[in-house]
Amino acid sequence: MSQFHAILVEDEQAVRLATSQTLELGGFVVRACASAEEALGLLHADYAGIVVTDVRLPKASGLDLLAQVMQLDADLPVVLVTGHGDVVMAVQAMRSGAYDFIEKPFAAERLLESCLRAQEKRRLVLENRRLKQAWAAHPSMPELVGLSPAMDKVRQFIRNIGPSQVDVLIHGATGCGKEVVARQLHLASGCKGEFVAINCAALPEAMFESEIFGFEAGAFTGAHKRRIGKLEYAHGGTVFLDEIESMPMALQVKLLRVLQERQLQRLGSNSTVELSCRVIAATKLDLRQLSTEGKFREDLYYRVSVVRIDLPRLNERREDIALLLAHFVQRAALRYQKAVPSWSAADMARWQLQDWPGNVRELRNFADQLVLGVADLGHASLLTQPTQGDAPDSLPQRMDAYEAALIAAALRDAAFNVAQAAERLGIPKKTLYDKLKRHQISTDAH
């Protein structure tokens, strides 16, 4: 299903039909209207698309519609089209908040390019709003940042599996955000209990059993009073077992029994305690291969992997790098009480092509370094300082960086073949060459 939406306002039927076809061929779902009044009835503050309107209309004009849209949502892009425009009208429209101003007759490519950029702006705005709302409701909850298809799949998984209470295995490389996904699953469950995270690699083997299952007073030397374990503490909530492949084999047997029977015994106790929590395990290794090699219990593997999700590496969702970096930089600037640094579209294109072996965690550390002014010049040689005329976190600047990142990703995926990259992006080759020149992106694979 298309993610592009447009409300088109044009009173001339033939022009309305032709413009609708142009937008539909570009991937838009179009709602065509003959008047501004009709279009207003379809709009609301969270409308996910854009507005394309002629200026000269029967009653309310396109400029009148623009004014009402700005009152409804100042971040909703409006592209104005007119056959009677002039410089004065264009300046007035842009100052009033129009996203773009196009004069008739226009090339279909010109209109479609403007609308695609406007749609990307809208997607970013709505995603940022969603993140802010989630942060306000759950300030300690890390966000899932990204608009890529890979992240859409992760979100869909969380929506489907989160409320089910089923145990989950999360597989992903270091720094991919396994704990972030686990916390989101906990949030989606609606459970009121705690989220308890345990790093299995960080617990000494001698302490593992007492930490997980708890103990009674006198169970061993130094056990002066009863202590409940992590599993019991997470009653009504979620236990997150990170790096589960590091769990000692003897403990794997006990954990398997607890998961099967949903009961546990504290050390030194003969009574059982009902286990009422969800268990989410995470690993960066192939547990099935480890079980084949005898390094992880096969029965425990099948028990924890009834439902499994594989998280993408950062270099598998490069189109998210611009949004992620902007997000992390804003957080770091707030945390360190520093100014937000600026970067060019060429910077972002270069960063977007890097491998980032440490994944999102490495990118987050890089954002901290940018804010603190200690970033590796190999990453940030083109970093610029903020100017008074253009705020470093302004939307146009971010949009340019985001566009450059998308273009760089398409080039890389097409093995730096410009024609293939243009086809992937859905734009003419000449348009892509213009954008490559504007963003200073090289087509040289080396």
ZITA-V721702 format. One record per helix or strand. SS is the DSSP state (alpha for helix, beta for strand). FROM is the first residue (numbers start at 1). TO is the last residue. If there is no record, write none. Layout:
BEGIN
ss=SS from=FROM to=TO
ss=SS from=FROM to=TO
END
This chain:
BEGIN
ss=beta from=4 to=9
ss=alpha from=13 to=25
ss=beta from=28 to=33
ss=alpha from=36 to=40
ss=beta from=50 to=54
ss=alpha from=62 to=72
ss=beta from=78 to=82
ss=alpha from=87 to=95
ss=beta from=100 to=103
ss=alpha from=108 to=137
ss=alpha from=149 to=164
ss=beta from=168 to=171
ss=alpha from=178 to=189
ss=beta from=195 to=199
ss=alpha from=205 to=213
ss=beta from=214 to=215
ss=beta from=227 to=228
ss=alpha from=230 to=233
ss=beta from=238 to=242
ss=alpha from=244 to=246
ss=alpha from=249 to=261
ss=beta from=263 to=264
ss=beta from=267 to=267
ss=beta from=273 to=274
ss=beta from=278 to=283
ss=alpha from=287 to=292
ss=alpha from=298 to=304
ss=beta from=308 to=310
ss=alpha from=314 to=316
ss=alpha from=318 to=336
ss=beta from=342 to=342
ss=alpha from=345 to=353
ss=alpha from=359 to=372
ss=alpha from=377 to=380
ss=beta from=384 to=384
ss=alpha from=395 to=413
ss=alpha from=418 to=425
ss=alpha from=429 to=439
END
